[in-house]
Amino acid sequence: MYSLAFSAVTCLGMHAQEFQGMAIYESKTSMADFKANRPNNRDITPEMEKMMEERMKTMFEKTFVLNFDKSASIYKEQEKLETPGGQQGGMRMMSSMMGGGGTYYKNVKDKSYTVDKEFMGKEFLVKDSLNNLKWKMEGEIRVIGGYNCFKATAVLPASTSDFRNLRPKKDDDEGAKPEGNNADNKEKKTDFLSGLSMPKEVVVTAWYTPEIPVNQGPDKYWGLPGLILEINDGKTVVLCSKVVLNPKTKADIKAPSNGKTISQKDYDEVVVKKMKEMQEMNQGRNGNGGMRMRMGN
């Protein structure tokens, strides 16, 4: 899926007090569910459709850098050259809700994390305890970039502020069954989130290598006896494409400090509340009124 290029030093460096590593991860989220739930809008031209496809691809395919030592790590999206207006307004907001933006700091020693987030023009500093991931060792082995990796699975509570967790609504989901005439409901579908819902839990599969004995990984993942090189939750795949152990240039691994301090629960509530307000505001508008707010036009 991705070309892998790994470089490493001798294992002696792993035991050095100043040990540090750097890993590059490619993150790709399936767009299928979002495409299927786009609003019905006859005014959207093929050119507009193509532009939205490109913008969605930017949000759903990202590159991250993880700098780590034995006790802490920082995970940050790799900066790209933006097209004019490409990260304005709603686009920047949606990118944040698709796992981009900010610096994610994890301290596995004291089991805490800090991440800075920008939402609706405000800066937040989310501080909370790391999830106690109850990994189940599956016994399967595969090789990633020359490293022997072992499979583990876990069930995680879904963050309601991370829109990568959205799944198509099922019959037993609240609001899944439309009322009234199906044709009428089809015409009323002006919000591309209307056919999606947030699950309570997400099952993830991790592949980790004991050959790099740190219990770190991309994003919020940690707690395995080796660096996590791949994470898959069924919709999003995060795959390591490069590892450098003891790089010549050391990173400054420290928590971000800008923004209003808030817990994860409170931040999620802020995001959900604002998104509901936006949906209500766009009800009754024609076609791409809702898409403009969400796609950054």
Backbone torsions as a table, in degrees:
resi	resn	phi	psi	omega
1	MET	NA	-44.0	176.4
2	TYR	-127.0	149.3	173.9
3	SER	-77.5	133.6	-175.4
4	LEU	-107.3	136.1	175.7
5	ALA	-137.8	110.2	-176.3
6	PHE	-116.6	143.4	172.6
7	SER	-136.2	145.3	-175.6
8	ALA	-149.1	163.9	174.3
9	VAL	-107.9	-177.3	-179.1
10	THR	-67.6	158.8	-178.2
11	CYS	-64.3	-16.6	179.1
12	LEU	-59.7	-34.5	-179.7
13	GLY	-64.1	-25.9	-178.7
14	MET	-64.4	-25.3	-175.9
15	HIS	-96.0	-2.7	-179.8
16	ALA	-73.8	145.2	-177.7
17	GLN	-61.6	-33.9	-176.3
18	GLU	-92.4	16.5	-178.0
19	PHE	-54.2	137.6	176.2
20	GLN	-150.0	151.6	178.9
21	GLY	-137.1	162.5	177.9
22	MET	-136.3	134.1	179.2
23	ALA	-133.9	139.3	176.9
24	ILE	-103.6	133.3	-179.7
25	TYR	-124.1	140.0	173.5
26	GLU	-105.3	123.5	-179.1
27	SER	-111.0	129.8	179.9
28	LYS	-136.0	123.5	178.8
29	THR	-109.4	134.7	179.4
30	SER	-63.2	134.3	179.5
31	MET	-95.5	-1.9	-171.4
32	ALA	-55.9	-46.9	-177.1
33	ASP	-66.3	-36.5	-179.2
34	PHE	-72.1	-37.4	177.2
35	LYS	-63.4	-42.6	-177.1
36	ALA	-66.6	-21.7	-175.7
37	ASN	-110.0	22.5	176.3
38	ARG	-67.4	150.9	179.3
39	PRO	-65.8	151.0	174.4
40	ASN	-79.7	113.8	-177.0
41	ASN	-145.7	110.3	-178.5
42	ARG	-72.5	-15.0	-177.2
43	ASP	-82.4	-9.7	-178.8
44	ILE	-77.0	117.6	-178.8
45	THR	-83.4	163.8	175.9
46	PRO	-56.4	-35.2	178.9
47	GLU	-65.9	-42.2	177.7
48	MET	-64.7	-39.9	178.8
49	GLU	-60.3	-44.2	179.4
50	LYS	-63.6	-41.7	180.0
51	MET	-63.0	-42.2	179.3
52	MET	-65.8	-36.5	177.3
53	GLU	-59.9	-45.2	-178.6
54	GLU	-65.7	-39.9	-179.7
55	ARG	-68.8	-38.4	176.6
56	MET	-64.7	-40.1	179.1
57	LYS	-60.5	-39.6	178.1
58	THR	-60.9	-39.6	-179.7
59	MET	-74.3	-31.6	-171.5
60	PHE	-95.5	-9.3	177.4
61	GLU	-126.9	114.8	-174.1
62	LYS	-134.9	158.1	174.7
63	THR	-118.5	132.2	-178.3
64	PHE	-124.1	153.8	174.7
65	VAL	-118.1	128.7	175.8
66	LEU	-110.6	116.8	171.8
67	ASN	-105.0	129.5	-172.6
68	PHE	-143.3	153.8	167.6
69	ASP	-128.6	-159.8	-174.9
70	LYS	-70.9	-24.4	-173.7
71	SER	-120.2	-18.1	-174.6
72	ALA	-145.6	165.9	178.4
73	SER	-154.9	158.8	170.4
74	ILE	-128.0	135.3	-176.2
75	TYR	-124.3	120.8	-172.9
76	LYS	-143.2	142.1	178.0
77	GLU	-67.0	135.8	178.7
78	GLN	-72.4	128.8	-176.1
79	GLU	-69.0	141.3	178.3
80	LYS	-122.7	157.4	173.1
81	LEU	-73.0	124.6	-176.3
82	GLU	-93.4	145.4	172.1
83	THR	-73.3	155.2	-178.8
84	PRO	-54.4	125.6	179.0
85	GLY	76.9	3.7	-173.7
86	GLY	-69.4	-22.9	-178.9
87	GLN	-120.8	37.8	-179.7
88	GLN	-92.9	150.9	169.7
89	GLY	48.5	-122.7	-174.4
90	GLY	-61.8	-28.2	-179.7
91	MET	-63.0	-44.0	179.6
92	ARG	-65.2	-39.9	179.9
93	MET	-63.9	-46.1	-179.4
94	MET	-65.9	-37.1	178.0
95	SER	-60.1	-41.0	177.6
96	SER	-62.3	-39.6	-178.0
97	MET	-78.5	-6.0	175.3
98	MET	-105.1	24.0	174.2
99	GLY	90.3	3.9	-180.0
100	GLY	-98.8	172.8	176.0
101	GLY	76.3	151.7	175.6
102	GLY	77.2	172.9	177.2
103	THR	-117.0	124.7	-179.1
104	TYR	-101.0	110.1	-179.2
105	TYR	-103.5	126.9	176.4
106	LYS	-119.4	133.9	172.5
107	ASN	-117.9	103.3	-175.6
108	VAL	-76.9	-14.0	178.9
109	LYS	-72.8	-46.9	178.7
110	ASP	-103.0	8.4	173.8
111	LYS	56.7	48.7	179.7
112	SER	-132.7	163.0	174.4
113	TYR	-144.0	157.0	177.3
114	THR	-140.2	131.7	177.9
115	VAL	-140.6	135.1	177.9
116	ASP	-94.9	132.1	-177.1
117	LYS	-129.9	142.0	172.7
118	GLU	-109.8	126.7	-180.0
119	PHE	-144.3	126.6	179.6
120	MET	54.0	40.2	176.7
121	GLY	79.0	4.1	179.8
122	LYS	-115.2	147.0	179.4
123	GLU	-100.3	129.6	178.7
124	PHE	-120.1	147.9	175.5
125	LEU	-119.3	97.5	-176.6
126	VAL	-82.2	119.2	179.4
127	LYS	-123.4	129.7	-178.8
128	ASP	-164.3	-179.9	178.6
129	SER	-88.4	143.6	176.4
130	LEU	-64.4	142.9	174.7
131	ASN	-61.9	137.4	176.1
132	ASN	-81.8	87.0	-175.0
133	LEU	-72.5	120.6	179.7
134	LYS	-94.6	85.0	-176.0
135	TRP	-72.0	139.3	174.2
136	LYS	-110.2	119.5	-179.6
137	MET	-76.6	124.3	-172.9
138	GLU	-95.4	-13.8	176.0
139	GLY	84.9	-1.9	179.0
140	GLU	-89.1	149.4	-178.4
141	ILE	-129.6	140.0	171.3
142	ARG	-147.6	164.1	-179.0
143	VAL	-105.8	128.5	175.5
144	ILE	-123.7	115.8	178.3
145	GLY	57.3	32.4	179.3
146	GLY	88.6	-4.3	178.7
147	TYR	-100.6	135.8	173.2
148	ASN	-73.5	122.9	-176.3
149	CYS	-119.6	146.3	-179.3
150	PHE	-116.0	146.4	-176.0
151	LYS	-90.2	139.1	174.7
152	ALA	-143.8	148.4	178.8
153	THR	-127.1	155.7	178.6
154	ALA	-154.4	157.0	175.5
155	VAL	-109.0	124.1	-176.6
156	LEU	-116.4	145.9	170.0
157	PRO	-67.2	135.2	-177.8
158	ALA	-79.0	129.6	175.8
159	SER	-76.8	123.1	-177.5
160	THR	-74.0	-8.9	177.0
161	SER	-96.7	-0.5	177.6
162	ASP	-106.2	102.6	-174.1
163	PHE	-71.9	-6.9	173.1
164	ARG	-65.9	-18.4	-179.9
165	ASN	-80.4	-10.6	-176.9
166	LEU	-61.1	136.2	178.1
167	ARG	-127.7	158.4	175.2
168	PRO	-59.6	142.6	179.9
169	LYS	-65.7	142.0	173.9
170	LYS	-103.1	169.2	-177.5
171	ASP	-60.3	-29.4	-177.3
172	ASP	-92.4	2.0	176.5
173	ASP	-75.9	148.2	178.0
174	GLU	-63.4	126.4	178.4
175	GLY	80.1	8.6	-176.7
176	ALA	-74.0	-34.4	-178.0
177	LYS	-90.8	114.7	-179.1
178	PRO	-70.6	151.8	177.5
179	GLU	-99.2	150.9	175.7
180	GLY	81.2	-163.0	-175.8
181	ASN	-70.4	135.4	-178.4
182	ASN	-61.1	-38.9	179.9
183	ALA	-64.3	-40.4	178.1
184	ASP	-61.7	-43.1	-179.3
185	ASN	-65.5	-35.8	178.0
186	LYS	-61.8	-41.7	179.7
187	GLU	-67.5	-31.0	-177.4
188	LYS	-81.1	-5.9	-176.9
189	LYS	-75.8	89.5	-179.7
190	THR	-113.0	3.7	-177.8
191	ASP	-122.7	120.3	-175.2
192	PHE	-70.9	-5.2	175.6
193	LEU	-94.5	-4.1	-171.8
194	SER	-63.9	-28.3	-178.9
195	GLY	-96.9	9.1	-177.4
196	LEU	-117.1	154.4	177.0
197	SER	-141.5	161.5	-179.1
198	MET	-97.0	120.0	178.0
199	PRO	-72.7	161.3	177.0
200	LYS	-78.6	-31.9	-177.3
201	GLU	-136.1	156.2	176.8
202	VAL	-132.0	132.6	176.8
203	VAL	-92.2	126.7	-178.9
204	VAL	-119.7	149.1	175.2
205	THR	-116.1	129.5	179.8
206	ALA	-119.1	147.4	171.5
207	TRP	-121.5	119.8	-175.8
208	TYR	-124.7	156.3	179.2
209	THR	-119.4	119.3	175.5
210	PRO	-67.8	-10.6	179.1
211	GLU	-70.4	-15.5	170.8
212	ILE	-121.5	86.4	-168.0
213	PRO	-77.0	65.6	171.2
214	VAL	-127.6	141.5	-178.8
215	ASN	-92.0	56.2	-179.9
216	GLN	-115.2	169.2	177.6
217	GLY	-172.7	177.9	-179.8
218	PRO	-70.1	156.2	173.3
219	ASP	53.4	-129.8	-176.1
220	LYS	-90.4	4.5	-172.0
221	TYR	-88.3	138.3	-176.3
222	TRP	-167.3	-177.3	168.4
223	GLY	89.7	11.8	176.2
224	LEU	-108.7	155.4	-176.7
225	PRO	-77.9	51.3	179.3
226	GLY	164.2	157.7	-178.2
227	LEU	-62.5	131.4	177.7
228	ILE	-78.9	120.4	-178.8
229	LEU	-99.3	-17.6	177.8
230	GLU	-149.6	140.9	174.7
231	ILE	-130.6	136.1	178.9
232	ASN	-140.4	122.0	178.2
233	ASP	-111.4	16.7	179.1
234	GLY	95.8	-28.6	177.6
235	LYS	-118.3	-36.5	-179.4
236	THR	-114.8	129.6	174.5
237	VAL	-113.8	127.2	176.4
238	VAL	-117.1	112.9	-172.6
239	LEU	-123.7	131.7	179.1
240	CYS	-74.5	132.0	179.7
241	SER	-112.5	-11.7	-179.7
242	LYS	-160.9	139.5	175.0
243	VAL	-131.9	134.2	174.0
244	VAL	-127.4	120.0	177.9
245	LEU	-97.4	137.2	-176.5
246	ASN	50.6	60.6	178.8
247	PRO	-63.9	155.1	-178.6
248	LYS	-62.7	-40.2	178.9
249	THR	-97.5	117.4	-179.0
250	LYS	-83.5	140.5	177.4
251	ALA	-86.5	154.2	175.9
252	ASP	-90.7	96.7	-174.6
253	ILE	-88.3	94.9	179.6
254	LYS	-146.1	159.2	-176.5
255	ALA	-73.6	145.0	172.9
256	PRO	-65.8	161.0	-174.5
257	SER	-134.8	-2.8	-177.4
258	ASN	-93.5	140.3	176.1
259	GLY	118.7	167.6	178.2
260	LYS	-77.2	122.6	-178.9
261	THR	-68.0	131.7	-175.6
262	ILE	-153.5	151.7	177.2
263	SER	-80.5	163.9	179.1
264	GLN	-62.2	-42.4	-179.7
265	LYS	-59.8	-45.7	-179.1
266	ASP	-68.1	-37.2	178.3
267	TYR	-65.3	-43.8	177.9
268	ASP	-58.3	-40.8	-180.0
269	GLU	-64.8	-38.1	177.3
270	VAL	-61.3	-47.0	-178.7
271	VAL	-63.4	-47.4	-178.7
272	VAL	-62.1	-42.8	-180.0
273	LYS	-61.7	-46.3	-178.8
274	LYS	-66.4	-38.3	179.3
275	MET	-66.8	-37.7	176.6
276	LYS	-64.8	-39.9	178.0
277	GLU	-62.4	-40.8	179.6
278	MET	-66.0	-40.4	179.0
279	GLN	-63.9	-43.0	178.9
280	GLU	-64.7	-36.8	179.6
281	MET	-64.5	-34.3	-175.5
282	ASN	-89.8	-5.9	177.4
283	GLN	-65.3	132.1	179.5
284	GLY	90.6	-10.3	177.2
285	ARG	-80.5	157.1	-178.9
286	ASN	-82.5	137.9	166.9
287	GLY	43.7	-111.5	-166.9
288	ASN	-84.8	18.6	175.5
289	GLY	-60.0	-45.7	179.1
290	GLY	-70.4	-37.2	-178.6
291	MET	-66.0	-35.9	-179.0
292	ARG	-60.6	-41.5	-178.6
293	MET	-67.1	-33.4	-174.7
294	ARG	-89.7	-29.4	-176.7
295	MET	-97.5	-3.1	172.2
296	GLY	87.0	16.2	178.2
297	ASN	-78.6	NA	NA
